[in-house]
Amino acid sequence: MDRIVDKIAALGVPGLILVAAMAITGWAGAAAITAGLALLGGPFGMLGGIAVLGILGLISQGLTEYGFEEFFRAVVYELRKQGKSKSDIQKEAG
């Protein structure tokens, strides 16, 4: 088990998310990977799931390097630079 854990840990947060998604599916092996990626990808399927894992990797790296508050503030600042108003950002956030 230690070898497997080391390999998953090397993937970082995306690896943990994929393991959780695979566990939720109730499948095993390649079917679990396929179903887990499709679950993460939503309407975009497995390819969308791979993209989601890549984005999660970028987000987790930013949070690790800069902390939540600074990272969040920088993203909101960038959205404002792109012309989005405060109310537009709030609406998108749900």
OpenMM code with the backbone's topology and positions (N, CA, C; nanometers):
from openmm import Vec3, app, unit

residues = "MET ASP ARG ILE VAL ASP LYS ILE ALA ALA LEU GLY VAL PRO GLY LEU ILE LEU VAL ALA ALA MET ALA ILE THR GLY TRP ALA GLY ALA ALA ALA ILE THR ALA GLY LEU ALA LEU LEU GLY GLY PRO PHE GLY MET LEU GLY GLY ILE ALA VAL LEU GLY ILE LEU GLY LEU ILE SER GLN GLY LEU THR GLU TYR GLY PHE GLU GLU PHE PHE ARG ALA VAL VAL TYR GLU LEU ARG LYS GLN GLY LYS SER LYS SER ASP ILE GLN LYS GLU ALA GLY".split()
positions = [
    Vec3(0.0814, -0.1193, 0.0000),
    Vec3(0.0000, 0.0000, 0.0000),
    Vec3(0.0865, 0.1267, 0.0000),
    Vec3(0.2009, 0.1215, 0.0651),
    Vec3(0.2877, 0.2400, 0.0717),
    Vec3(0.3302, 0.2876, -0.0668),
    Vec3(0.3583, 0.1922, -0.1572),
    Vec3(0.3982, 0.2288, -0.2944),
    Vec3(0.2859, 0.3034, -0.3648),
    Vec3(0.1641, 0.2539, -0.3489),
    Vec3(0.0487, 0.3174, -0.4135),
    Vec3(0.0250, 0.4555, -0.3562),
    Vec3(0.0328, 0.4669, -0.2234),
    Vec3(0.0124, 0.5965, -0.1580),
    Vec3(0.1173, 0.6964, -0.2050),
    Vec3(0.2420, 0.6529, -0.2172),
    Vec3(0.3478, 0.7424, -0.2664),
    Vec3(0.3170, 0.7937, -0.4064),
    Vec3(0.2664, 0.7063, -0.4925),
    Vec3(0.2343, 0.7470, -0.6299),
    Vec3(0.1167, 0.8448, -0.6330),
    Vec3(0.0144, 0.8202, -0.5532),
    Vec3(-0.1004, 0.9119, -0.5478),
    Vec3(-0.0575, 1.0452, -0.4872),
    Vec3(0.0242, 1.0408, -0.3821),
    Vec3(0.0722, 1.1643, -0.3194),
    Vec3(0.1539, 1.2475, -0.4172),
    Vec3(0.2244, 1.1827, -0.5087),
    Vec3(0.3025, 1.2554, -0.6091),
    Vec3(0.2111, 1.3371, -0.7003),
    Vec3(0.0878, 1.2935, -0.7161),
    Vec3(-0.0087, 1.3680, -0.7979),
    Vec3(-0.0649, 1.4894, -0.7245),
    Vec3(-0.0514, 1.4912, -0.5924),
    Vec3(-0.0988, 1.6041, -0.5130),
    Vec3(-0.2498, 1.6061, -0.4973),
    Vec3(-0.3048, 1.7263, -0.4830),
    Vec3(-0.4488, 1.7441, -0.4628),
    Vec3(-0.5307, 1.6819, -0.5759),
    Vec3(-0.4937, 1.6989, -0.7027),
    Vec3(-0.5712, 1.6331, -0.8082),
    Vec3(-0.5796, 1.4816, -0.7900),
    Vec3(-0.4727, 1.4209, -0.7392),
    Vec3(-0.4745, 1.2778, -0.7131),
    Vec3(-0.5763, 1.2406, -0.6067),
    Vec3(-0.5833, 1.3215, -0.5011),
    Vec3(-0.6825, 1.2971, -0.3957),
    Vec3(-0.8246, 1.3114, -0.4491),
    Vec3(-0.8462, 1.4122, -0.5310),
    Vec3(-0.9792, 1.4344, -0.5880),
    Vec3(-1.0181, 1.3173, -0.6777),
    Vec3(-0.9246, 1.2694, -0.7576),
    Vec3(-0.9528, 1.1561, -0.8456),
    Vec3(-0.9843, 1.0308, -0.7650),
    Vec3(-0.9098, 1.0063, -0.6575),
    Vec3(-0.9366, 0.8904, -0.5721),
    Vec3(-1.0773, 0.8996, -0.5131),
    Vec3(-1.1160, 1.0184, -0.4659),
    Vec3(-1.2501, 1.0368, -0.4095),
    Vec3(-1.3567, 1.0133, -0.5165),
    Vec3(-1.3355, 1.0677, -0.6354),
    Vec3(-1.4327, 1.0495, -0.7441),
    Vec3(-1.4439, 0.9027, -0.7820),
    Vec3(-1.3321, 0.8324, -0.7833),
    Vec3(-1.3341, 0.6900, -0.8157),
    Vec3(-1.4093, 0.6105, -0.7091),
    Vec3(-1.3912, 0.6473, -0.5841),
    Vec3(-1.4591, 0.5769, -0.4748),
    Vec3(-1.6100, 0.5980, -0.4810),
    Vec3(-1.6520, 0.7167, -0.5201),
    Vec3(-1.7950, 0.7485, -0.5286),
    Vec3(-1.8640, 0.6642, -0.6349),
    Vec3(-1.7927, 0.6302, -0.7409),
    Vec3(-1.8556, 0.5579, -0.8520),
    Vec3(-1.8998, 0.4167, -0.8148),
    Vec3(-1.8310, 0.3541, -0.7201),
    Vec3(-1.8644, 0.2166, -0.6847),
    Vec3(-1.8039, 0.1128, -0.7775),
    Vec3(-1.7298, 0.1553, -0.8778),
    Vec3(-1.6646, 0.0644, -0.9713),
    Vec3(-1.5231, 0.0356, -0.9240),
    Vec3(-1.4542, -0.0516, -0.9943),
    Vec3(-1.3145, -0.0824, -0.9621),
    Vec3(-1.2313, -0.0780, -1.0899),
    Vec3(-1.1028, -0.0574, -1.0743),
    Vec3(-1.0093, -0.0611, -1.1865),
    Vec3(-1.0300, 0.0497, -1.2879),
    Vec3(-1.0136, 0.0124, -1.4144),
    Vec3(-1.0227, 0.1098, -1.5233),
    Vec3(-1.1613, 0.1716, -1.5324),
    Vec3(-1.2640, 0.0944, -1.4983),
    Vec3(-1.4006, 0.1482, -1.5008),
    Vec3(-1.4164, 0.2600, -1.3985),
    Vec3(-1.3492, 0.2465, -1.2834),
    Vec3(-1.3558, 0.3510, -1.1801),
    Vec3(-1.2857, 0.4782, -1.2278),
    Vec3(-1.1730, 0.4621, -1.2950),
    Vec3(-1.1019, 0.5794, -1.3480),
    Vec3(-1.1880, 0.6497, -1.4526),
    Vec3(-1.2440, 0.5714, -1.5436),
    Vec3(-1.3285, 0.6274, -1.6490),
    Vec3(-1.4488, 0.6989, -1.5896),
    Vec3(-1.5180, 0.6323, -1.4987),
    Vec3(-1.6374, 0.6918, -1.4378),
    Vec3(-1.6021, 0.8122, -1.3517),
    Vec3(-1.4887, 0.8051, -1.2799),
    Vec3(-1.4457, 0.9178, -1.1957),
    Vec3(-1.4143, 1.0414, -1.2784),
    Vec3(-1.3414, 1.0218, -1.3877),
    Vec3(-1.3098, 1.1353, -1.4749),
    Vec3(-1.4359, 1.1918, -1.5389),
    Vec3(-1.5269, 1.1033, -1.5807),
    Vec3(-1.6523, 1.1498, -1.6397),
    Vec3(-1.7353, 1.2260, -1.5371),
    Vec3(-1.7325, 1.1799, -1.4126),
    Vec3(-1.8045, 1.2489, -1.3053),
    Vec3(-1.7490, 1.3902, -1.2858),
    Vec3(-1.6184, 1.4020, -1.2821),
    Vec3(-1.5546, 1.5332, -1.2653),
    Vec3(-1.5768, 1.6237, -1.3858),
    Vec3(-1.5827, 1.5627, -1.5042),
    Vec3(-1.5950, 1.6405, -1.6270),
    Vec3(-1.7352, 1.6869, -1.6585),
    Vec3(-1.8343, 1.6310, -1.5888),
    Vec3(-1.9726, 1.6702, -1.6136),
    Vec3(-2.0108, 1.6476, -1.7590),
    Vec3(-2.0692, 1.7485, -1.8231),
    Vec3(-2.1147, 1.7294, -1.9609),
    Vec3(-2.0009, 1.7128, -2.0613),
    Vec3(-1.8790, 1.7386, -2.0207),
    Vec3(-1.7645, 1.7268, -2.1106),
    Vec3(-1.6932, 1.5923, -2.0970),
    Vec3(-1.7458, 1.5040, -2.0139),
    Vec3(-1.6960, 1.3678, -2.0021),
    Vec3(-1.5555, 1.3566, -1.9465),
    Vec3(-1.4879, 1.2516, -1.9909),
    Vec3(-1.3538, 1.2228, -1.9407),
    Vec3(-1.2543, 1.3349, -1.9701),
    Vec3(-1.2622, 1.3906, -2.0886),
    Vec3(-1.1689, 1.4993, -2.1229),
    Vec3(-1.1919, 1.6197, -2.0326),
    Vec3(-1.3167, 1.6471, -2.0024),
    Vec3(-1.3474, 1.7546, -1.9081),
    Vec3(-1.2927, 1.7243, -1.7701),
    Vec3(-1.2988, 1.5968, -1.7300),
    Vec3(-1.2446, 1.5565, -1.6004),
    Vec3(-1.0943, 1.5771, -1.5928),
    Vec3(-1.0257, 1.5449, -1.7014),
    Vec3(-0.8808, 1.5672, -1.7062),
    Vec3(-0.8512, 1.7171, -1.6951),
    Vec3(-0.9299, 1.7988, -1.7635),
    Vec3(-0.9116, 1.9443, -1.7556),
    Vec3(-0.9378, 1.9948, -1.6142),
    Vec3(-1.0422, 1.9424, -1.5504),
    Vec3(-1.0739, 1.9832, -1.4126),
    Vec3(-0.9572, 1.9498, -1.3203),
    Vec3(-0.8987, 1.8326, -1.3355),
    Vec3(-0.7845, 1.7964, -1.2516),
    Vec3(-0.6658, 1.8895, -1.2758),
    Vec3(-0.6440, 1.9285, -1.4008),
    Vec3(-0.5369, 2.0239, -1.4302),
    Vec3(-0.5609, 2.1591, -1.3659),
    Vec3(-0.6840, 2.2055, -1.3741),
    Vec3(-0.7193, 2.3343, -1.3128),
    Vec3(-0.7055, 2.3266, -1.1609),
    Vec3(-0.7489, 2.2140, -1.1021),
    Vec3(-0.7336, 2.1960, -0.9578),
    Vec3(-0.5871, 2.2002, -0.9171),
    Vec3(-0.4999, 2.1453, -1.0007),
    Vec3(-0.3568, 2.1513, -0.9730),
    Vec3(-0.3059, 2.2940, -0.9690),
    Vec3(-0.3500, 2.3741, -1.0653),
    Vec3(-0.3085, 2.5154, -1.0680),
    Vec3(-0.3613, 2.5913, -0.9461),
    Vec3(-0.4882, 2.5678, -0.9133),
    Vec3(-0.5486, 2.6365, -0.7992),
    Vec3(-0.4790, 2.5973, -0.6696),
    Vec3(-0.4546, 2.4685, -0.6509),
    Vec3(-0.3902, 2.4250, -0.5265),
    Vec3(-0.2481, 2.4795, -0.5165),
    Vec3(-0.1795, 2.4912, -0.6293),
    Vec3(-0.0451, 2.5492, -0.6275),
    Vec3(-0.0508, 2.6959, -0.5861),
    Vec3(-0.1464, 2.7701, -0.6411),
    Vec3(-0.1618, 2.9106, -0.6043),
    Vec3(-0.1962, 2.9282, -0.4579),
    Vec3(-0.2848, 2.8447, -0.4070),
    Vec3(-0.3220, 2.8530, -0.2657),
    Vec3(-0.2035, 2.8204, -0.1757),
    Vec3(-0.1245, 2.7234, -0.2159),
    Vec3(-0.0083, 2.6844, -0.1366),
    Vec3(0.0956, 2.7954, -0.1332),
    Vec3(0.1190, 2.8570, -0.2470),
    Vec3(0.2241, 2.9590, -0.2555),
    Vec3(0.1839, 3.0921, -0.1921),
    Vec3(0.0572, 3.1326, -0.2093),
    Vec3(0.0192, 3.2680, -0.1700),
    Vec3(-0.0837, 3.2751, -0.0586),
    Vec3(-0.1487, 3.1654, -0.0253),
    Vec3(-0.2539, 3.1670, 0.0760),
    Vec3(-0.3869, 3.2065, 0.0141),
    Vec3(-0.4937, 3.1689, 0.0822),
    Vec3(-0.6271, 3.1887, 0.0273),
    Vec3(-0.6607, 3.3357, 0.0033),
    Vec3(-0.6412, 3.4198, 0.1047),
    Vec3(-0.6836, 3.5596, 0.0931),
    Vec3(-0.6150, 3.6324, -0.0211),
    Vec3(-0.4833, 3.6195, -0.0305),
    Vec3(-0.4098, 3.6892, -0.1355),
    Vec3(-0.4469, 3.6353, -0.2734),
    Vec3(-0.4601, 3.5033, -0.2842),
    Vec3(-0.4967, 3.4406, -0.4107),
    Vec3(-0.6366, 3.4832, -0.4532),
    Vec3(-0.7308, 3.4798, -0.3610),
    Vec3(-0.8691, 3.5191, -0.3884),
    Vec3(-0.8763, 3.6656, -0.4314),
    Vec3(-0.8059, 3.7508, -0.3583),
    Vec3(-0.8040, 3.8937, -0.3885),
    Vec3(-0.7475, 3.9183, -0.5283),
    Vec3(-0.6427, 3.8478, -0.5660),
    Vec3(-0.5808, 3.8650, -0.6970),
    Vec3(-0.6751, 3.8206, -0.8096),
    Vec3(-0.7491, 3.7118, -0.7862),
    Vec3(-0.8439, 3.6643, -0.8876),
    Vec3(-0.9575, 3.7652, -0.9043),
    Vec3(-1.0097, 3.8176, -0.7946),
    Vec3(-1.1167, 3.9183, -0.8030),
    Vec3(-1.0650, 4.0437, -0.8732),
    Vec3(-0.9429, 4.0841, -0.8412),
    Vec3(-0.8835, 4.2009, -0.9063),
    Vec3(-0.8743, 4.1794, -1.0576),
    Vec3(-0.8326, 4.0605, -1.0983),
    Vec3(-0.8209, 4.0297, -1.2407),
    Vec3(-0.9579, 4.0310, -1.3088),
    Vec3(-1.0596, 3.9773, -1.2407),
    Vec3(-1.1952, 3.9814, -1.2956),
    Vec3(-1.2427, 4.1254, -1.3134),
    Vec3(-1.2102, 4.2118, -1.2175),
    Vec3(-1.2484, 4.3536, -1.2275),
    Vec3(-1.1751, 4.4213, -1.3429),
    Vec3(-1.0476, 4.3835, -1.3639),
    Vec3(-0.9710, 4.4384, -1.4762),
    Vec3(-1.0329, 4.3971, -1.6096),
    Vec3(-1.0963, 4.2805, -1.6125),
    Vec3(-1.1594, 4.2309, -1.7339),
    Vec3(-1.2956, 4.2956, -1.7583),
    Vec3(-1.3343, 4.3877, -1.6697),
    Vec3(-1.4573, 4.4619, -1.6915),
    Vec3(-1.5792, 4.4093, -1.6172),
    Vec3(-1.5625, 4.3117, -1.5306),
    Vec3(-1.6767, 4.2599, -1.4560),
    Vec3(-1.7011, 4.3466, -1.3331),
    Vec3(-1.8283, 4.3771, -1.3105),
    Vec3(-1.8627, 4.4564, -1.1935),
    Vec3(-1.8712, 4.3666, -1.0706),
    Vec3(-1.8785, 4.4308, -0.9552),
    Vec3(-1.8908, 4.3564, -0.8303),
    Vec3(-2.0168, 4.2697, -0.8327),
    Vec3(-2.1262, 4.3240, -0.8810),
    Vec3(-2.2519, 4.2471, -0.8848),
    Vec3(-2.2444, 4.1322, -0.9861),
    Vec3(-2.1729, 4.1512, -1.0970),
    Vec3(-2.1537, 4.0423, -1.1939),
    Vec3(-2.0779, 3.9256, -1.1293),
    Vec3(-1.9730, 3.9587, -1.0535),
    Vec3(-1.8931, 3.8555, -0.9875),
    Vec3(-1.9785, 3.7825, -0.8840),
    Vec3(-2.0593, 3.8566, -0.8091),
    Vec3(-2.1440, 3.7952, -0.7084),
    Vec3(-2.2488, 3.7035, -0.7718),
    Vec3(-2.3043, 3.7454, -0.8851),
    Vec3(-2.4037, 3.6632, -0.9547),
    Vec3(-2.3418, 3.5322, -1.0044),
    Vec3(-2.2202, 3.5407, -1.0592),
    Vec3(-2.1527, 3.4224, -1.1082),
    Vec3(-2.1201, 3.3257, -0.9947),
    Vec3(-2.0907, 3.3817, -0.8771),
    Vec3(-2.0559, 3.2987, -0.7624),
    Vec3(-2.1778, 3.2232, -0.7086),
    Vec3(-2.2936, 3.2694, -0.7426),
    Vec3(-2.4143, 3.1974, -0.7054),
    Vec3(-2.4749, 3.2493, -0.5834),
] * unit.nanometer
topology = app.Topology()
chain = topology.addChain("A")
for resn in residues:
    res = topology.addResidue(resn, chain)
    for name in ("N", "CA", "C"):
        topology.addAtom(name, app.Element.getBySymbol(name[0]), res)
